[in-house]
Amino acid sequence: MRAIALNFAAGGRNRGLLSAFVGLWALLGFMAVFGSSDELSAKAPAKPQVHIVEIHHFQFSPAVVEARPGDTITWKNLDAAPHTATAKQWDSAKLNHSQSWSLKVTDKGTFEYICTYHPAMKGKVVVK
Amino acid sequence: MIRNLTRVAAAALLASATISAPAMADEGPTDMQIAHIAYTAGNLDIRYAHLALAKSSNPEVRKFAELMIQDHAAVNDLAVGLLTKLGASPEDNATSQQLIADANAKLNAMAQMQGAEFDRAYAANELGYHQFVNKTVETAFIPAVDNKEFKDLLGQALEIFKVHEKHAEHMVRVLK
């Protein structure tokens, strides 16, 4: 402590070294309490994402979407023919050409869906 | 020369089909004549579908008919939108008139049928109609059309009509 006081009194270059030392000490203390920045991001809740499913050429693309609760899935119909995205739990109703429909998923699970007009068109939403 | 050949091919294909086209011009159809023929063909399938909904109680037939009304109306709406954007008007022609005359005859004949007989006739007609239209659109109309946007729309329509053709094949098998 005395040495520090002496160095401080010397001023100039020593004052800069002191500031760096104090800063490093504070950073180490913060990390000891709260963890590293990587750990911080891992612990933080994931930011909700928007997943786009294009309906084109009579297919859902991608056919399988993996999402987390809170994410939003948006279906866009690029075909000339109307389509739907219909599961037991939800239904887009008719989507004409260039129309979109969004669903915010809240429950975990696997949700298989089809186009009710063209049942050969199949897709899946996996929420985990 | 190539364009003339494709137009002749279009005329020949239409003339050789079950739906005759006696008055197709020697040069083959123009873009706007093709637009008129395609629009007319879509509307006629909608008329067939309305007849099916009026006469049939078969769920398979009714579901197919509802799909035909929806999809052909959607394609025709897009066609009207494109033509409006292009400031163009479809041009009536002898082939369109022949399509209408042939369809009227078929509609009148099918209107006399009842029950399973009607269902089988409707299914068979839908299969034949889509086979004919798809072949014409794919091998004659799309190669002959000049306007890129119109060509793209015909491509999208063909994709839909091919799905209908497969669906009609299934319906014919189920109703046998």
Interface residues (C-beta under 8 A of the other chain):
Chain A: H57 F58 D79 A80 A81 P82 K94 N96 H97 Y117 H118
Chain B: L67 Q70 D71 A74 V75 L78 L153 Q156 A157 E159 I160 V163
